[in-house]
Amino acid sequence: MPTRRTILSGFVAVPIVLPRLGHTAGVPKELRPTPDCVDDGDPTPAQTEGPYFTPKSPEKRDFASDAPAGERITIAGYVLTRNCEPVEQALVELWHADQTGTYDNTGFKLRGHQFTDAEGRWWFDTIVPGLYPGRTRHYHLKVQRPGGRVLTTQLYFPNEPENNRDFIFDSALLLDIAAASDRKFGRYNFVVG
């Protein structure tokens, strides 16, 4: 079984392939591509920000240390234009509940942002969020290319029983999930207008 290190190093080391991101060495074959970027394709669907957004989050990739009891996952992907070009220095901001379904509304636990690299790649080491009443497991994100509009959206886990009962859930926003020996790995590529 591949380790988190081989999955992430394979993801980070491989140059982007356009218009479709193929499988790479070290990435499990079970990892399906997220919705393809095609020329003049639709941007990633927007969703509600929700009540728990906190502005001015710190720049960080490691969220896992904020919740040491949580199940580890690395989420990653690309930010692409509608013409399938990688977006360098796109802002990717993430916030989510801890393993018990609780948000930190007084500080910045499980909250932060980063900027994509020259090939449009982003990634966070974090945990699988817990459930809370009325919602399925999800991450909140804001994505913005330099000078562009902010995309506010959410990402979801496949095969969650609560997906069908969550009135906000959108199957176009499902992470592709694979397991490594020490954590899960989830992938999603954002297409921004």
N, C-alpha and C positions, 0 to 999 in steps of 0.2 A: 504494500500500500504506500503511495507517495506521502511524503511528509509535507508539512506546511512550507518548510524552507524550499523544497524542490518545486512545489506549485508556484509559490510567489516568485522565486528566482526565475523560473521559466516564463512566467507572465511578464516580469519586468525586463528581462533580457532580450526578448524577442521583438523585432521591429514590427510595427503595425502593417497589416496586410489589408488593402482596400480593394473593392468596396465591402468585403466580408472578412471578418476576423476568424481565421481558421484555428484548429487545434494546434497546440505546440507541445514540444517535448516537455514532460513533467506535469502537464495538465491532464487530468483523467479524461478518458474518452467519453465518459458518461456526461460530461459537461456540454450541454447543448448550447449553440450560439443564441444570444438574445436576439430580439427582433432585428432583422437585417437592416442596415442602412443602405438605401438605394438612392440614386440621384433623385432629388426633389421629393424624398420620402417625408413622411409625416414626422414632426418632432415628437419627443417623448410626451405622453399625456401629463397635463398639470393636474394637481390635486390640492385639496385644502391644506393650509399650513397647520391647522389645529390650534388648540389653546395653549400649547406648551413651548412655543418658540421663545428663545432668549437671544437678543441681538448681541453683537460684539463678542462672539465666542473666540476662544484661543485657537491658534494654528497648531494642530497636532494630528498625528496618525494613530497613536496608541490610546484607544479607549478602554482596552481590556483591563488595564491596571486600575481603572475607576470602579470595577466590579469584579474583584478576584473570584467570587463564587459563581460567576456566570459561565455558561457554555461558550467556549471560544469559537469565533468565526472571523475570517478575513473576507471582507467584501471589496470588490475591485471591478474595474472596467475602464472604458474610454469615454471621453466627451468628444463628439463628432458634430460637424455641421451637417445641414441637410444635403450637402453635396459630398458627404462622407469624408471630409477632410478632418484630421485631428485638430483639436483646439488646445493650443498651448496657453498656460496660465489662466485656465478657466477656474473659477471659484467653485468648490464642491463643499457644501456645509452639511453636516450630519448631526442629528439629535434623535434620541430614542429612550425608551423606558429601560430600567434595569431588569434583572431576571425575575423580579417579583411583580413587574408591571407598573413600577413607580418611577416617575420623572423627578429629577433634581431641579426644583424650581427656585433654588436659592443660590446655586453656584453653577459650575460647568462640568459636572460629572456626566459622562456620556454625551458631551456636546463639544463640537469643534469644527474646524474647517482646514482645508488645504488647497493647493493650486496644482493643476495638472502639469505634468512634465512636457517636454518638447514634443512628445508623441501622443499627447492627449490622455495619458494614463493617470488614474487615481486609485487609491486603496486606503482602507482603514482596517486596523486590527481591533476587533471589538467583541461583543458578546451577542448571543441570540436574545432579543428582548422578550420579556414575559408578556402574558396576556393581561388585559384589564377589561372590565365590563364594557360590552358593546363593540369591542374591536378585536380583530385578528392580529397576529404578530406582524409588525411593520417597522420600517425605518422612515423618518422624515428627512428630506433633503431639499436643499436649494442649490441650483446649478446656474452659473452665469458665465458666459464667455466675456472676454474683455469688451466693454462698451455695449454689451447686449442686454436684453431683457432678462430678468430673473425667472427661471423655471422653478416653481415650488411643486414638489411631488412626493410620493411615498413609494417604497419598495416592499414587496411581500414575499412570503415563503410559499413554495408549492406544497400541495397536499395537506394544508392545514384545515382541520374541521371547521374552524370559524370563518374561513374565506367566504363560504356561501351565505353566511348570516351577516357579514359586515357590509353595510350599505355603501361604503366608500370603496371597497375592494375593486381592483381592475386587473384582470388577468394579463394585460399588456405590460404590467409592472412587476411581473414575477422574476425573482432572482433565479439564476441557474445555480443549483447547489450540488457540490461534490464533497466527499469526505476525505480528509487526510488522516494520518495516524494520531495527530494531536489536536485537530480542530476541523471545523467545516470550512469550505471555501465557496463563496457566492459571487456570481458575476452579473453585471448589468452594464450595458452601453447606453449612455444618454445621447440623444440626437437633439440638438438645440437649434432654434430658429435664429 
